[in-house]
Amino acid sequence: MTTHAHAFDEVRPELETIPDDELRIINLDVVHAAEIVLGASGRIERLLPALARLPDVDMGRIERLRLYAGALLHTHLLTKDPVEPDPRLRRMLAEASMLRADLLVVAEALGHLGLLSAVRVAEIRSGQGHRDTANDLCALATLYDAAWAELRSKVPISRIMVDRAAVLGAELHGALGERRLPADPHEPSDDDPRQLRVRAFTAMIRAYDVCRRGVIFLRWDLGDADRFVPTLYSRRRRRSPLVDEENGEAAEPTPSSPMVSRPSTVVTLTAF
């Protein structure tokens, strides 16, 4: 059996050719949807000869449904891995950490001597994480700047270091904020797993839509299309029995998906 990683490698060239304006918004549980597609693929295979006889049906997409679902699961797992900072952010964090340490150790001595607020310096010292590093640089720059006229001849800290702390803190805030943004499906990125997931999702949904419409047409008289291509959206459990308990007759089912009008004698299924 093809692994999800191999499935992704096989369809990736195709995924990268999907026009940006055709990308779908992920509006369902991708794991749930992909598992349904994988589970249904065996039953769909039995209908492939009949589907192939329908006009204008893209059989290539239908036959690759299993690959699309595997690619979607693979890219979804990639989005769960810790995101390594880009090289620019790594450099900024390294510089910020060293500059914070230099400014903070001197600020603590000045706080002990009463030249800076010891309470404020202690608050800065308590910061943790990348965001606090950015905050701390801005706070230290503000502390030094406010007392610079008195401190300039008493500290081994240069004005250049103070000014750099203010600028670097602001830049770091921006870089960290950009990292927290959700993926932009229209922003070119060959390796962003979130972008690749959108493309795999789009390919799977398009193929499943084509397949589902064809199966609904083929199984219309039998009314059992959902046995082959069930909806990918979760359904609420309803307490509406299929058989009326009082008279033993079949009850009218409550539709849980859009109604499909009965096809006419001649039907053309357009490509999707």
N, C-alpha and C positions, 0 to 999 in steps of 0.2 A: 504494500500500500504506500502511496506517495505521502511523504511527510508534509506538514504545513509549510515548513521552510522551503522544501523543494517545489511545492505548488506556487509559492510566492515567486521564487526565482523563475519559474516557467512563464508566469503571466506578467511579470514586472514590465517588460518592454511594452506590452499592450496597455497596461495601466498608465504608463507615462505618456501615452498618446491621446488619452481622453481629454478633450477640450475643457478648459477651466469652467466655461459657462454651462457645461453639462454635468458638473459634479453635484452629487446629491448631498443634502444635509442629513447627518446621522440623527434619526428621530426614533430609534428603537434600540433595544438591547442587542448589541451586535453578536455577542456569544450565543444568545438564545436563537437569533435569526440564522446564524451560520450553522448551528447544530441541526436546526430543522431542515435546512437545505441539504446538508450531508445525509441526514436520515432519509430524506425523500428521494435522494438521487437514484437509489436502487429501484424504486417503483417507477420513477420517471424513465429509466432506461427501457423498461418494458413497453413504453409508449413511443419510443423514438421512431420506429418505422411509420406509425400513424401520423406523428407530428411532421415527419419529413414530407408527407404527401400533401400537407396544407400549403396553400400559396403564401409566398412572401414571409416565411418564418426563418429567422436566422438560426439555423441549426448549430452553427459554430459556437454561438454563445451558450446554447442549451447544453451542448456536449462538454463545455468547460465549466459548468456550474460547480462541480466538486472542487476544481482548482481555485475558482474565485472564493469559495467559502473557506478553503484552507488558507489562502492568502490573507483573507480578512482576519481569521483567528491569529495568524502569525503576526501581522502588523499590530493587532490589538495588544498582543503580549509585549511587543516592542515598546508600546507607549507606556507600559507599566514599569519599565526599567528606569533606574535613576538617570536623570539627564545630566550628562557631564557639561560643565560650563564651557563655552567656546573659548578659544585661545585669548581673545581680547579680554573677556571677563576674568579669566584666570590671572592674567597679568595685572589687571586692576585690583583684584583681591589681594594679590601678593604685595603690591605696593601699599595698598591701604592698610594691611595688617602691620607692616613695618612702621609706617608713618604714625599710625595710632599708638603703637607701643612707645615710640620715641616721645611723642607729645604727652602721652599719659603719664609716663614715669616722672617727667619734669613737673607736670601739673600736680601730681601728688605731693611732691616736695614743696611746691609753692603753696598748696593748700595747707600743709602742715605749718608753714611759716605765716599763714594768714594773708598771703598775697592773692590767693584765689579762693573761691568757695570750696571748702573741703567737702561739704555735702554734695555739691554739684559734681565734683570730681569723682566722688564715690558712686554716684548714680551712673556716671559714664563707665566706670570700671565694671559695673555689674552687667553691662550689655553682653549679649552672646549672639552668635550667628552673623550671617552676611549683612542682613538688613541693619542690625545694630551697629555693625562696623561703619556703615555709611552714616548712620545717625551720629555715632560717636565722633567721626571726623568733623562733621558740621558743628557739633556742640563744642568740641575742643577749639576749632577755629574761632568760634564766637567768643569763648572765654578769653583766649589769648588776645584777640582783637580789641576787646573792651578794656583790657588792662595793659595794652602794648606800650603806651607812653611811659608807664612806670617800669615795665618788665624788660624793655628792649636791651638795656645795658646789664641785666642781671641774670640772663638765662642763656644756656647753650642752644637756643632755638632761634632759627633765622626767620625773618619775615617771609622769605620765600616758602619755608615749610608751612607757615600758618596759611598763606594764601593757597598753597597747593592742597592743603587739607580741605578747604572750603570747596574748591573746584572738584577735587576727586570725590568728595562725599556726594556732591550733586550728580556727577557722572555715574557713580555707582548706583545711586537710587534709580536713575533712568535705565541702566543696563539690567538691574534686577527686576524692575517693573516690566521691561520688554520680555524677559524670560518667563514671566508669569502669564503672559497673554495666551489665549487659546490659539490653536493653529488657524492661520488664514488660508482657506482652501484655494484662494486665488493668488497666493504669494508663491512664486517659484521656489521650490526646495526639493532637491533630489533625494535627500537622506532623512528628512524629518519624518519619523514614524507616524505622527499624527496626520500628516499630509498623505502618506502612503495608505493609511487606513481609510481615509476618505475615498481614495481612488479605488481601493479594493471593494469597499462597500458599494460604490457606484456601479462597478462592473457586476457584482453579484446581484444587486437589485434589478438592474436592467435585464440581465439574463433570466432571472426568476420571473419577472413580469411577463416577458415574452413566452416563457414556458407555461406559466399559469393561465394566460389567456388562451393558449392553444389547447391545453388540457380541459379547460372549462367548456370550450366548444366541442371537443371530442366526447366528453362525458356528460353532455347536457341532458340527454334523455335519461341517463342512469342516475343523474344527480349526485354523483359521488366524487366530484373533482377534488374535494378537500382531502380525500383519502390519499391522493397522489401529490397534491401541491397545496398544503394547508397555508393559511395566512401566517405571515411572519410576525404579526402583532399579537401580543398577549391578549387573551380573552378573559373576561370575568366569568366565573362560574355562575350559571343561572339555575334557578330552581324551576325550570319550565320543562316538564317531562315530555318525551317524544310520544308517549301514549297517555291518553286521558284515562285516569284511574277509575272514573265513574262508569263510562260506557265502553271502555276498551278500544276506542277508536284513536287513530293517530292524531296527535295534537299538532296545531300549526306551529312550526318552529319559529323562534324569534331570530331574524337575520342579525348576524354579528359582523357582517361585512357588507360593503355596498352591493345593492341588488344588481344583477346582470340581466339585461333584457334578452328575451329569447331570440337567437339569431334567425335571420331569414334563410330561405332555401339556399341562396347563393351568398356566401360570405367571403370577403377577402381580408385576411389578417395582415395589416401593414407591418412593415419592419419597425422595430423600436430602437 
